[in-house]
Amino acid sequence: MVKRQQYLDKLIKLRDKQVIKVVTGFRRCGKSTLLLQFRDYLKECGVENGQIISVNFERLEFEHLLEHHALYKYITERLQPDKMNYVFLDEAQMVPEYQKAVDSLFVMENVDVYITGSNAYMLSGELATLLSGRYVEIQMLPLSFAEYWELVGGDKRDAWKQYFVNGGLPYTAYIEDEEIRSDYLSGIYNTVLLDVVERKKIQDVSLLKSVVRFLFDNIGNTVSSKKIADSLVSFGRKTTSATIENYITALTESFVIYKAGRYDVKGKQHLKSLEKYYVVDTGLSTLLLGSKNSDIGHILENIVYLELVRRGYSVSIGKVGELEIDFIAEKNGSKVYYQVSASVLDPATFEREITPLRRVQDNYPKYIITMDDITSDNEGIRQVNVIDFLLGNV
């Protein structure tokens, strides 16, 4: 089991603070394991077992608690007086109106609440109103390459080849058989889609799958709801831009895809059209599209995007006149510019990738990330290998 130190550190900093800790993320990305690791940390700090109340709503033994009154009663009956109690609710969104139980626990001085959920929908609507200003969301992603390599060991280049194709959902690292791994990913994918269908009351499941496939097949390309709708209509599917927009919203809420908007570098403003979308895990892309037909450059771009988000950056697509910068990563008032290309050994490709960066008139760091072994510095623009970048060596 690899320690998810980045997220664990956040929970440690928030321990005993007067906020509800909400860990969200794609199914099977490691949320339950994170809570387990945090509970182990608490015990190492001297917290007794009786002070920890943990409920995982995916387990049948807790089925009788899938009602907020019953849940509240179960927890309050187990609270230790005159001691801090740590309450963990795993996949809390499975309990209708769970937020009422959580809010009632939150107001108790000796209760520290931690919850997880597999969709952003749980933090909208009534919960956002009821618990406004009372919770901190920690968005969790599948394993980074550094975490993946720590888990599988061996040569880092071999680990990279596996990670590139199989993705970073933790359990896939333990599955060597390709067919079984595919079945495992398929099970997760179908479960998430079923959740989307039920939550959004979608009638045309086939259309939803077509939208997912289109988005996966266009990683790194600018798209719009209208473009997707027009493409599907041309293949005989009846749909509208509004329907596609609703489907995309549902997919982002379930953390299947992430949206990157565009930013005009010279005009210094965010643009409202033609976003790019990235899949939460490249293993899902392999599942739907296969590895042989994948666009290496765009999969590489997807991995870099997720790593930047994982590091806490706000990520946009840069527009410099008619040219494009793959990523502008912003955090704490600073920026970093990134171009991503499978290789820039061809002089024409190198010139294409570096030109947009040259046109940016500021002194923030600029990088070209490739799979080439060559590293260089050209007019302050650094070319680095993707493995070195992912391992934090640059």
N, C-alpha and C positions, 0 to 999 in steps of 0.2 A: 504494500500500500504506500503510495507516494504522498508525502505531506503537502497539502495545498497551502503552503506558507503564506503566500500573498494574501489570501482570503482569511486565513487563520489570524494573521496579524491585525486585520481590520476588526475582527470579532473581539480580539483581546483588548484593543484600544477602546472598544465600545462597551466592554463589560461593566455592568452596574450603572451605566449611564441611563438617564431617564428618557430613553427612546426604545421603541420596538425595533428589533433587528430583523429585517426581512431579506432573506437570501433567495434570489430569483435566478432562473436559468433554464436552459433546455433540459428535457428529460434525460436522466442518466449521465449528467455532466459531472456529478460528484457532490451534489448538495447534501445528501444524507451522510456521506462520508465526512464531509467538512464538519457537520454538527457532531459526529462521533469523535472526531479529533479534538474539537473544542471541549467536549465533555471530559475527554481524557486529560486535557490541560487543566480543567477545573479541579479534577480529582488530585492531580499533581500539586495543585495549590492548596490542598487541604479541604476542599469542599466534599462533604459526605454524600453518600449515595442517596440518602433520604431527602437531600436538598435538591435533587435533580428529578424532574418529572418529564418524561419523554413519551410522546405519542406519534406514531407513524401511521397515518390514515390509509396507507396502502396495505397494511397488515390486517388480516381478518379479525384478529383478536380485539381490534379497536373499532369494529364496525358499529358497535352500540353507541359510539361517541360521535357519530356523524349527524349530530344535532346540537346546536350551540348551547342549549340549556344543560343537556346531559354532559357535554364537554366541560362546561364551567363547574358543574357540581363535582365531577370526577377530580378535577385539578384542585379545587378549593378544599376538598376533603383530605388532600394529601400534603397540603402546605405545612411547613415547619414554622411554628411561631417563634418570633424573636431571632430568626435567621433569614439570610437571603435565600430565596428559592429560584431555581433556574428552570424555566418551562420551555420545552422544545416541541413545536408542532410541525411535523413534516408533511408536506403537501396539504397545507391548511385549506386550500381552495376547494377541497372535496367536501367541506362542511358548509352547507348553506348558512349564510349570515354568520360565519365564523368570526367576523370582525366585531360583533357585539360581545362575544366571550373574551376576545383579545383586549378590547377596550376596557372591560370590567377588570381584567387581570392587571392591566397597565396601571390603573390608578392605585393599586396596592403598593405600599412603600417597600415591601419585602419580596417583590416578584420582579424578575428580569426575564423578559419574553423574547424568544427567538422563533421565527417561523420561516418555512420555505414554501416555494410555489413554482410551478412550471409554466406559468404564463403571466404576462404583465397585466392582464385583464383583472387580476385579483387586486391590483393597486389602483383601479379606476372606480369611478362611480361612487357608491356609498362609502366604501372604505376610505377613499381619498378625502371625502367630506368628514367622516366620523373621526378619522385618525390624522387629520391634517396637522402637520408640524410635529407629529408624535412618532414617526418612524424614519428609519434610515434604510435605504435599499442598497444591497450589495449584489451587483449583477455578476453572476458566475459564468465562466466559459469552460468548454472542455480543456483538456490538458494542453499546456504550452509545449513546444518542442523540448524545452529544457526539462520540464516535468516528465514528458514521455521518455526521454533518453534516460533519466534517472530511474524510471520504472523498468525499462526493458534492458538497459545496460548494453555492453558490447561496443562495437565500433560506431562512432557517431554518424558516419556516412550511411551505414546500413540502417541505423535507426531512422535517419532522415528519409530514406527511400520508403520505409514502412509508413512513416508518419504522413508523408506526402499523399500516399494512396489511401491509407486506412483511416486517417483522421486521428482525433485525440479524445474520443469518448473512452473513458478509462478502461472499461472491461474489454474493449476490443484488443488492447495490448496483450491480453492473456489468451486470446483465441488465435491459434496458429492455422487452423483449417479455414481456407478461404470460403467454402460453402457455408460453414457454421457461422462465420463472422458476418457473411451477407444476410443470413437468416436472422441473426441478432439485430443488425441494423434495420432490417426490414420490419421487424417487430416494433422497434422504437418509432420508426417513421410512420407506420400505420396507426399506432396508438395516438401519436400527436395529431395526425390528420383526423382521426375519429373525434378527438377532443375538439378540434376546430369545427368540425361538421356539427357536433351536438351543441356547442356553445353559440355558434352563429346561425344555427338552424339552416344549414346549407342543403339545398335540394339536389343540386347537380354536382355530385362528388367527382364525377369524371372531369368536369370543367375545372374544379379545384386542382386536381392532379395535373391537368394540362398547364395551369398557371405555374405550379411549382416547377414542373419540368422546364417550362420556358425560362423562368428566372434562373434555375440552375444552369441552363444551357447558355445563359447570357451573363454569367459572372464577369464583372469588369466592363460591361457595355452599358452605355447610358440607355435607359428605357423609361417609358411612361405608361400609364394605364391605357391610354389611347393606342399606343404602339402595340401593346400586348393584345388588346381587344381586336384591333385591325388584323393582326397576324392570325389570331384564332378564327376570326370570321372568314378569312381567306381560305381556311381549311375546312369550312363548312360548319363551324361552331357558332351558335347564336349567343351573343353576349353583348354587354355594353361596358363602357369605360367605368361607369359607376359600380358595376358588379365587380369588375377586376380590382378596383380601388378597395372595395370592402374585403375582398379575399386577401389582398396584400397586407392590409391592416391586421387581419386575423393572423396571418403568418408571422408578422413582426411581433405581435403580442405573444405568440407562442414561441418566440425566439428561434424560429426556423430560419429566418433571414434577417439581415441587418441592413439598414438603409444608410447610404452616404450621400448627402446633398452636395451641391456644387458651390464653389466660392470664387468670386471674381477677384483675383489678386490685385489688379490695378484699380478697379472700382471699389474695392474693400467692402463688398456686400455679398450676402448669401443669395443665391439664385433659387427660384421657386419651381424649376422644371428640370426634367431629364436627370433623375437620380441614378445612382448605381446601387446594386444589391449584392450582398455577399452571404453565402450559406454559413450557418453556424459551425459546420464540421465538414471537412472535405470527404470524409468517409461516406456521407450521405450523397454527395455528388457522384462519387464512384459507384454507389449503389444504383442510382438512377440512370447515369449516363455511361458507366463503364470506364475503366482506366485507359483502355487503348485509344479511345476517341476524345479523351480530355485535352483541353487546351492547356499546355504546361504553363504558359505565361500567365494565364488568368487564374489558374489554381494557385500559383505562386503569389499572385497579387492578393488572393483571398486569404492566404495564410498570413501575409504581412499585415493586412488590414486587421485581422483578428488579434494579432500580437499587439498592434498599436492600441486597440480598444482595451485589451487586457492590461496594458501598462497605464491606463487611465487617461488616454488622450481623447479629445474630441476630434473626429476625423472627417475631413471634407475632401472633395475632388477639386483640384485647383484649375482655374481657367485663366490663361495668360493670353489675351487676344484670341487668336484662333487655335492656340496650342493648349495642351492639357498637361497638368502635373497630377500624377496618380494620387498622391495623398498630401494633404496639409494637416499635420498633427499639432493640435494646440493644447496647452496645459499651463495653468498658472501665468497666463499672459505672454507666454513664449510660443514660438512655432518651430517646427522642423519640417522640411520638404523632402518627399521621397518619390523617386521614380523606381518602378519595379519591372525588370525584364529578365526572361530566362537566360539570355546571353547578350552581351554587347561586344563580342569579339569582332563582329562585322563592323567596319568603320561607319557605314551608312546607318546602321542601327544605333551605334554609340552616339552619333551626331543627332539622331532623332530624339534620343532620350535626354541628352544633356542640354539641348537648345532651350527648352522651356525653363530649366533651372537657371540658365545664364541670364534669362530675361527678367528674373525676379530681382528687383533693386532693393534688397535689404541684406542684413548681415546674419540672418538666422542660418543654422546648419542646413546643408543640402546633401542628400545621399542618392546614389544609384545602387539598388540592391539587385544582385544577380546570382545565378548559380555558378558563375565562372569562379575559378580559383584565384584569379588576378585581383589584387587590391591596388588602388591608385588614388592620387589626388590631382585633380585637374581644375585649376583656378579656384581652389578651395572647395570644390565639389568632390566628395569622396565616393569612390566605388568600393563596395564591400560585398563579401560573400554572404549569402542568406543564412547559412548555418552560424557564422560568426555573429550576425545580427541577432538571430533568435536566441543565442546563448548569452547575449549581453556583453560580447567581447568588443563591441564598437559602439 
